[in-house]
Amino acid sequence: MSEGPPRAIASPCVMVCAVDGESGLCLGCFRTLKEIAGWRALSDAERAAVMADLPSRRGRIDPVKLGG
């Protein structure tokens, strides 16, 4: 018996998919390619840990690449 539609997986994706060659991070969401590719397979706790780390990753990218 089904419990309704599957729950949506929270994602930081902002549909700006371009990886910075220097840092290896997406310029939109600041995740690595490995994190992006495996996002659906991560547990809720693992995704929460990545999400908590994302704001600090912004500083690893040259501000010029972020339009600043």
Distance bins in CASP14 RR format, pairs under 12 A and 6 or more apart:
PFRMAT RR
TARGET T0000
AUTHOR 0000-0000-0000
RMODE 2
METHOD distances of the structure
MODEL  1
6 40 0 0 0 0 0 1 0 0 0 0 0
7 44 0 0 0 0 1 0 0 0 0 0 0
8 40 0 0 0 0 0 1 0 0 0 0 0
8 47 0 0 0 0 0 1 0 0 0 0 0
9 38 0 0 0 0 0 1 0 0 0 0 0
9 39 1 0 0 1 0 0 0 0 0 0 0
9 40 1 0 0 1 0 0 0 0 0 0 0
9 41 0 0 0 0 0 1 0 0 0 0 0
9 42 0 0 0 0 1 0 0 0 0 0 0
9 43 0 0 0 0 0 1 0 0 0 0 0
9 44 0 0 0 0 1 0 0 0 0 0 0
9 46 0 0 0 0 0 1 0 0 0 0 0
9 47 1 0 0 1 0 0 0 0 0 0 0
9 48 0 0 0 0 0 1 0 0 0 0 0
9 51 0 0 0 0 0 1 0 0 0 0 0
10 29 0 0 0 0 0 1 0 0 0 0 0
10 39 0 0 0 0 1 0 0 0 0 0 0
10 40 0 0 0 0 0 1 0 0 0 0 0
10 42 0 0 0 0 0 1 0 0 0 0 0
10 44 0 0 0 0 1 0 0 0 0 0 0
10 46 0 0 0 0 0 1 0 0 0 0 0
10 47 1 0 0 1 0 0 0 0 0 0 0
10 48 0 0 0 0 1 0 0 0 0 0 0
10 50 0 0 0 0 0 1 0 0 0 0 0
10 51 1 0 0 1 0 0 0 0 0 0 0
10 54 0 0 0 0 0 1 0 0 0 0 0
11 26 0 0 0 0 0 1 0 0 0 0 0
11 28 0 0 0 0 0 1 0 0 0 0 0
11 29 1 0 0 1 0 0 0 0 0 0 0
11 31 0 0 0 0 1 0 0 0 0 0 0
11 35 0 0 0 0 0 1 0 0 0 0 0
11 36 0 0 0 0 1 0 0 0 0 0 0
11 38 0 0 0 0 0 1 0 0 0 0 0
11 39 1 0 0 1 0 0 0 0 0 0 0
11 40 0 0 0 0 1 0 0 0 0 0 0
11 42 0 0 0 0 0 1 0 0 0 0 0
11 47 0 0 0 0 1 0 0 0 0 0 0
11 48 0 0 0 0 0 1 0 0 0 0 0
11 50 0 0 0 0 0 1 0 0 0 0 0
11 51 0 0 0 0 1 0 0 0 0 0 0
11 54 0 0 0 0 0 1 0 0 0 0 0
12 25 0 0 0 0 0 1 0 0 0 0 0
12 26 0 0 0 0 1 0 0 0 0 0 0
12 28 0 0 0 0 1 0 0 0 0 0 0
12 29 1 0 1 0 0 0 0 0 0 0 0
12 30 1 0 0 1 0 0 0 0 0 0 0
12 31 1 0 0 1 0 0 0 0 0 0 0
12 35 0 0 0 0 1 0 0 0 0 0 0
12 36 0 0 0 0 1 0 0 0 0 0 0
12 39 0 0 0 0 1 0 0 0 0 0 0
12 47 0 0 0 0 1 0 0 0 0 0 0
12 48 0 0 0 0 0 1 0 0 0 0 0
12 50 0 0 0 0 1 0 0 0 0 0 0
12 51 1 0 0 1 0 0 0 0 0 0 0
12 52 0 0 0 0 0 1 0 0 0 0 0
12 53 0 0 0 0 0 1 0 0 0 0 0
12 54 1 0 1 0 0 0 0 0 0 0 0
12 55 0 0 0 0 0 1 0 0 0 0 0
12 57 0 0 0 0 0 1 0 0 0 0 0
12 58 0 0 0 0 0 1 0 0 0 0 0
13 26 0 0 0 0 1 0 0 0 0 0 0
13 27 0 0 0 0 0 1 0 0 0 0 0
13 28 1 0 0 1 0 0 0 0 0 0 0
13 29 1 0 1 0 0 0 0 0 0 0 0
13 30 0 0 0 0 0 1 0 0 0 0 0
13 31 0 0 0 0 1 0 0 0 0 0 0
13 35 0 0 0 0 0 1 0 0 0 0 0
13 36 1 0 0 1 0 0 0 0 0 0 0
13 39 0 0 0 0 1 0 0 0 0 0 0
13 40 0 0 0 0 0 1 0 0 0 0 0
13 47 0 0 0 0 0 1 0 0 0 0 0
13 50 0 0 0 0 0 1 0 0 0 0 0
13 51 0 0 0 0 0 1 0 0 0 0 0
13 54 0 0 0 0 0 1 0 0 0 0 0
14 26 0 0 0 0 1 0 0 0 0 0 0
14 27 0 0 0 0 1 0 0 0 0 0 0
14 28 1 0 1 0 0 0 0 0 0 0 0
14 29 1 0 1 0 0 0 0 0 0 0 0
14 30 0 0 0 0 1 0 0 0 0 0 0
14 31 0 0 0 0 0 1 0 0 0 0 0
14 54 0 0 0 0 0 1 0 0 0 0 0
14 66 0 0 0 0 0 1 0 0 0 0 0
15 26 0 0 0 0 0 1 0 0 0 0 0
15 27 0 0 0 0 0 1 0 0 0 0 0
15 28 0 0 0 0 1 0 0 0 0 0 0
15 29 0 0 0 0 1 0 0 0 0 0 0
16 25 0 0 0 0 0 1 0 0 0 0 0
16 26 1 0 0 1 0 0 0 0 0 0 0
16 27 1 0 0 1 0 0 0 0 0 0 0
16 28 1 1 0 0 0 0 0 0 0 0 0
16 29 1 0 0 1 0 0 0 0 0 0 0
16 30 0 0 0 0 0 1 0 0 0 0 0
16 31 0 0 0 0 0 1 0 0 0 0 0
16 65 0 0 0 0 0 1 0 0 0 0 0
16 66 0 0 0 0 1 0 0 0 0 0 0
16 67 0 0 0 0 0 1 0 0 0 0 0
17 25 0 0 0 0 0 1 0 0 0 0 0
17 26 1 0 0 1 0 0 0 0 0 0 0
17 27 0 0 0 0 1 0 0 0 0 0 0
17 28 1 0 0 1 0 0 0 0 0 0 0
17 29 0 0 0 0 1 0 0 0 0 0 0
17 31 0 0 0 0 0 1 0 0 0 0 0
17 33 0 0 0 0 0 1 0 0 0 0 0
17 36 0 0 0 0 1 0 0 0 0 0 0
17 37 0 0 0 0 0 1 0 0 0 0 0
18 24 0 0 0 0 0 1 0 0 0 0 0
18 25 0 0 0 0 0 1 0 0 0 0 0
18 26 1 0 0 1 0 0 0 0 0 0 0
18 27 1 0 1 0 0 0 0 0 0 0 0
18 28 1 0 0 1 0 0 0 0 0 0 0
18 29 0 0 0 0 0 1 0 0 0 0 0
18 30 0 0 0 0 0 1 0 0 0 0 0
18 33 0 0 0 0 0 1 0 0 0 0 0
18 36 0 0 0 0 0 1 0 0 0 0 0
18 61 0 0 0 0 0 1 0 0 0 0 0
18 65 0 0 0 0 1 0 0 0 0 0 0
18 66 0 0 0 0 0 1 0 0 0 0 0
19 25 1 0 0 1 0 0 0 0 0 0 0
19 26 1 0 1 0 0 0 0 0 0 0 0
19 27 1 0 0 1 0 0 0 0 0 0 0
19 28 0 0 0 0 1 0 0 0 0 0 0
19 29 0 0 0 0 0 1 0 0 0 0 0
19 30 0 0 0 0 0 1 0 0 0 0 0
19 31 0 0 0 0 1 0 0 0 0 0 0
19 32 0 0 0 0 1 0 0 0 0 0 0
19 33 1 0 0 1 0 0 0 0 0 0 0
19 34 0 0 0 0 0 1 0 0 0 0 0
19 35 0 0 0 0 0 1 0 0 0 0 0
19 36 0 0 0 0 1 0 0 0 0 0 0
19 37 0 0 0 0 0 1 0 0 0 0 0
19 61 0 0 0 0 0 1 0 0 0 0 0
19 65 0 0 0 0 0 1 0 0 0 0 0
20 26 1 0 0 1 0 0 0 0 0 0 0
20 27 1 0 1 0 0 0 0 0 0 0 0
20 28 0 0 0 0 1 0 0 0 0 0 0
20 29 0 0 0 0 0 1 0 0 0 0 0
20 30 0 0 0 0 1 0 0 0 0 0 0
20 31 0 0 0 0 0 1 0 0 0 0 0
20 32 0 0 0 0 0 1 0 0 0 0 0
20 33 0 0 0 0 0 1 0 0 0 0 0
20 57 0 0 0 0 0 1 0 0 0 0 0
20 58 0 0 0 0 0 1 0 0 0 0 0
20 59 0 0 0 0 0 1 0 0 0 0 0
20 60 0 0 0 0 1 0 0 0 0 0 0
20 61 1 0 1 0 0 0 0 0 0 0 0
20 62 1 0 0 1 0 0 0 0 0 0 0
20 63 0 0 0 0 0 1 0 0 0 0 0
20 64 0 0 0 0 0 1 0 0 0 0 0
20 65 1 0 1 0 0 0 0 0 0 0 0
20 66 0 0 0 0 1 0 0 0 0 0 0
21 27 0 0 0 0 1 0 0 0 0 0 0
21 32 0 0 0 0 0 1 0 0 0 0 0
21 33 0 0 0 0 0 1 0 0 0 0 0
21 60 0 0 0 0 0 1 0 0 0 0 0
21 61 0 0 0 0 1 0 0 0 0 0 0
21 62 0 0 0 0 0 1 0 0 0 0 0
21 65 0 0 0 0 1 0 0 0 0 0 0
22 59 0 0 0 0 0 1 0 0 0 0 0
22 60 0 0 0 0 1 0 0 0 0 0 0
22 61 1 0 0 1 0 0 0 0 0 0 0
22 62 1 0 0 1 0 0 0 0 0 0 0
22 64 0 0 0 0 0 1 0 0 0 0 0
22 65 0 0 0 0 1 0 0 0 0 0 0
23 30 0 0 0 0 1 0 0 0 0 0 0
23 31 0 0 0 0 0 1 0 0 0 0 0
23 32 0 0 0 0 1 0 0 0 0 0 0
23 33 0 0 0 0 0 1 0 0 0 0 0
23 57 1 0 0 1 0 0 0 0 0 0 0
23 58 0 0 0 0 1 0 0 0 0 0 0
23 59 0 0 0 0 1 0 0 0 0 0 0
23 60 1 0 1 0 0 0 0 0 0 0 0
23 61 1 0 1 0 0 0 0 0 0 0 0
23 62 0 0 0 0 1 0 0 0 0 0 0
23 63 0 0 0 0 0 1 0 0 0 0 0
23 65 0 0 0 0 1 0 0 0 0 0 0
23 66 0 0 0 0 0 1 0 0 0 0 0
24 30 0 0 0 0 1 0 0 0 0 0 0
24 31 0 0 0 0 1 0 0 0 0 0 0
24 32 1 0 0 1 0 0 0 0 0 0 0
24 33 1 0 0 1 0 0 0 0 0 0 0
24 34 0 0 0 0 1 0 0 0 0 0 0
24 35 0 0 0 0 0 1 0 0 0 0 0
24 36 0 0 0 0 0 1 0 0 0 0 0
24 57 0 0 0 0 1 0 0 0 0 0 0
24 60 0 0 0 0 1 0 0 0 0 0 0
24 61 0 0 0 0 1 0 0 0 0 0 0
24 65 0 0 0 0 0 1 0 0 0 0 0
25 31 1 0 0 1 0 0 0 0 0 0 0
25 32 1 0 0 1 0 0 0 0 0 0 0
25 33 0 0 0 0 1 0 0 0 0 0 0
25 34 0 0 0 0 0 1 0 0 0 0 0
25 35 0 0 0 0 1 0 0 0 0 0 0
25 36 0 0 0 0 1 0 0 0 0 0 0
25 50 0 0 0 0 0 1 0 0 0 0 0
25 53 0 0 0 0 0 1 0 0 0 0 0
25 54 0 0 0 0 1 0 0 0 0 0 0
25 56 0 0 0 0 0 1 0 0 0 0 0
25 57 1 0 1 0 0 0 0 0 0 0 0
25 58 0 0 0 0 1 0 0 0 0 0 0
25 59 0 0 0 0 1 0 0 0 0 0 0
25 60 1 0 0 1 0 0 0 0 0 0 0
25 61 1 0 0 1 0 0 0 0 0 0 0
25 62 0 0 0 0 0 1 0 0 0 0 0
25 65 0 0 0 0 0 1 0 0 0 0 0
25 66 0 0 0 0 0 1 0 0 0 0 0
26 32 1 0 0 1 0 0 0 0 0 0 0
26 33 1 0 0 1 0 0 0 0 0 0 0
26 34 0 0 0 0 0 1 0 0 0 0 0
26 35 0 0 0 0 1 0 0 0 0 0 0
26 36 1 0 0 1 0 0 0 0 0 0 0
26 37 0 0 0 0 0 1 0 0 0 0 0
26 39 0 0 0 0 0 1 0 0 0 0 0
26 50 0 0 0 0 0 1 0 0 0 0 0
26 54 0 0 0 0 1 0 0 0 0 0 0
26 57 0 0 0 0 1 0 0 0 0 0 0
26 58 0 0 0 0 0 1 0 0 0 0 0
26 60 0 0 0 0 0 1 0 0 0 0 0
26 61 0 0 0 0 1 0 0 0 0 0 0
26 65 0 0 0 0 0 1 0 0 0 0 0
26 66 0 0 0 0 0 1 0 0 0 0 0
27 57 0 0 0 0 0 1 0 0 0 0 0
27 58 0 0 0 0 1 0 0 0 0 0 0
27 59 0 0 0 0 0 1 0 0 0 0 0
27 60 0 0 0 0 0 1 0 0 0 0 0
27 61 1 0 0 1 0 0 0 0 0 0 0
27 62 0 0 0 0 0 1 0 0 0 0 0
27 63 0 0 0 0 0 1 0 0 0 0 0
27 64 0 0 0 0 0 1 0 0 0 0 0
27 65 1 0 0 1 0 0 0 0 0 0 0
27 66 1 0 0 1 0 0 0 0 0 0 0
27 67 0 0 0 0 1 0 0 0 0 0 0
27 68 0 0 0 0 0 1 0 0 0 0 0
28 36 0 0 0 0 0 1 0 0 0 0 0
28 54 0 0 0 0 1 0 0 0 0 0 0
28 57 0 0 0 0 0 1 0 0 0 0 0
28 58 0 0 0 0 1 0 0 0 0 0 0
28 61 0 0 0 0 1 0 0 0 0 0 0
28 65 0 0 0 0 0 1 0 0 0 0 0
28 66 0 0 0 0 1 0 0 0 0 0 0
28 67 0 0 0 0 0 1 0 0 0 0 0
29 35 0 0 0 0 1 0 0 0 0 0 0
29 36 1 0 0 1 0 0 0 0 0 0 0
29 39 0 0 0 0 1 0 0 0 0 0 0
29 47 0 0 0 0 0 1 0 0 0 0 0
29 50 0 0 0 0 1 0 0 0 0 0 0
29 51 0 0 0 0 1 0 0 0 0 0 0
29 53 0 0 0 0 0 1 0 0 0 0 0
29 54 1 0 0 1 0 0 0 0 0 0 0
29 55 0 0 0 0 0 1 0 0 0 0 0
29 57 0 0 0 0 1 0 0 0 0 0 0
29 58 0 0 0 0 0 1 0 0 0 0 0
29 61 0 0 0 0 0 1 0 0 0 0 0
30 36 0 0 0 0 0 1 0 0 0 0 0
30 50 0 0 0 0 1 0 0 0 0 0 0
30 51 0 0 0 0 1 0 0 0 0 0 0
30 52 0 0 0 0 0 1 0 0 0 0 0
30 53 0 0 0 0 1 0 0 0 0 0 0
30 54 1 0 1 0 0 0 0 0 0 0 0
30 55 0 0 0 0 1 0 0 0 0 0 0
30 56 0 0 0 0 1 0 0 0 0 0 0
30 57 1 0 1 0 0 0 0 0 0 0 0
30 58 1 0 1 0 0 0 0 0 0 0 0
30 59 0 0 0 0 1 0 0 0 0 0 0
30 60 0 0 0 0 1 0 0 0 0 0 0
30 61 1 0 0 1 0 0 0 0 0 0 0
30 65 0 0 0 0 0 1 0 0 0 0 0
30 66 0 0 0 0 1 0 0 0 0 0 0
31 37 0 0 0 0 1 0 0 0 0 0 0
31 38 0 0 0 0 1 0 0 0 0 0 0
31 39 1 0 0 1 0 0 0 0 0 0 0
31 42 0 0 0 0 0 1 0 0 0 0 0
31 46 0 0 0 0 0 1 0 0 0 0 0
31 47 0 0 0 0 0 1 0 0 0 0 0
31 49 0 0 0 0 0 1 0 0 0 0 0
31 50 1 0 0 1 0 0 0 0 0 0 0
31 51 0 0 0 0 1 0 0 0 0 0 0
31 53 0 0 0 0 1 0 0 0 0 0 0
31 54 1 0 0 1 0 0 0 0 0 0 0
31 57 0 0 0 0 1 0 0 0 0 0 0
31 58 0 0 0 0 0 1 0 0 0 0 0
32 38 0 0 0 0 0 1 0 0 0 0 0
32 39 0 0 0 0 0 1 0 0 0 0 0
32 50 0 0 0 0 1 0 0 0 0 0 0
32 53 0 0 0 0 0 1 0 0 0 0 0
32 54 0 0 0 0 0 1 0 0 0 0 0
32 57 0 0 0 0 1 0 0 0 0 0 0
32 60 0 0 0 0 0 1 0 0 0 0 0
33 39 0 0 0 0 0 1 0 0 0 0 0
34 41 0 0 0 0 0 1 0 0 0 0 0
34 42 0 0 0 0 0 1 0 0 0 0 0
34 50 0 0 0 0 0 1 0 0 0 0 0
35 41 0 0 0 0 0 1 0 0 0 0 0
35 42 1 0 0 1 0 0 0 0 0 0 0
35 46 0 0 0 0 1 0 0 0 0 0 0
35 47 0 0 0 0 1 0 0 0 0 0 0
35 49 0 0 0 0 0 1 0 0 0 0 0
35 50 1 0 1 0 0 0 0 0 0 0 0
35 51 0 0 0 0 0 1 0 0 0 0 0
35 53 0 0 0 0 1 0 0 0 0 0 0
35 54 0 0 0 0 1 0 0 0 0 0 0
35 57 0 0 0 0 0 1 0 0 0 0 0
36 42 0 0 0 0 0 1 0 0 0 0 0
36 47 0 0 0 0 0 1 0 0 0 0 0
36 50 0 0 0 0 0 1 0 0 0 0 0
38 46 0 0 0 0 1 0 0 0 0 0 0
38 47 0 0 0 0 1 0 0 0 0 0 0
38 50 0 0 0 0 0 1 0 0 0 0 0
39 46 0 0 0 0 1 0 0 0 0 0 0
39 47 1 0 0 1 0 0 0 0 0 0 0
39 50 0 0 0 0 1 0 0 0 0 0 0
39 51 0 0 0 0 0 1 0 0 0 0 0
40 46 0 0 0 0 0 1 0 0 0 0 0
40 47 0 0 0 0 1 0 0 0 0 0 0
41 47 0 0 0 0 1 0 0 0 0 0 0
42 48 0 0 0 0 1 0 0 0 0 0 0
42 49 0 0 0 0 1 0 0 0 0 0 0
42 50 1 0 0 1 0 0 0 0 0 0 0
42 51 0 0 0 0 0 1 0 0 0 0 0
43 49 0 0 0 0 1 0 0 0 0 0 0
43 50 0 0 0 0 0 1 0 0 0 0 0
44 50 0 0 0 0 0 1 0 0 0 0 0
44 51 0 0 0 0 0 1 0 0 0 0 0
45 51 0 0 0 0 0 1 0 0 0 0 0
45 52 0 0 0 0 0 1 0 0 0 0 0
46 52 0 0 0 0 0 1 0 0 0 0 0
46 53 0 0 0 0 0 1 0 0 0 0 0
47 53 0 0 0 0 0 1 0 0 0 0 0
47 54 0 0 0 0 0 1 0 0 0 0 0
48 54 0 0 0 0 0 1 0 0 0 0 0
50 56 0 0 0 0 0 1 0 0 0 0 0
50 57 0 0 0 0 1 0 0 0 0 0 0
51 57 0 0 0 0 0 1 0 0 0 0 0
53 59 0 0 0 0 0 1 0 0 0 0 0
53 60 0 0 0 0 0 1 0 0 0 0 0
54 60 0 0 0 0 0 1 0 0 0 0 0
54 61 0 0 0 0 0 1 0 0 0 0 0
57 66 0 0 0 0 0 1 0 0 0 0 0
58 65 0 0 0 0 0 1 0 0 0 0 0
58 66 1 0 0 1 0 0 0 0 0 0 0
58 67 0 0 0 0 0 1 0 0 0 0 0
58 68 0 0 0 0 0 1 0 0 0 0 0
59 65 0 0 0 0 0 1 0 0 0 0 0
59 66 0 0 0 0 1 0 0 0 0 0 0
59 68 0 0 0 0 0 1 0 0 0 0 0
60 66 0 0 0 0 0 1 0 0 0 0 0
61 67 0 0 0 0 0 1 0 0 0 0 0
61 68 0 0 0 0 0 1 0 0 0 0 0
62 68 0 0 0 0 1 0 0 0 0 0 0
END
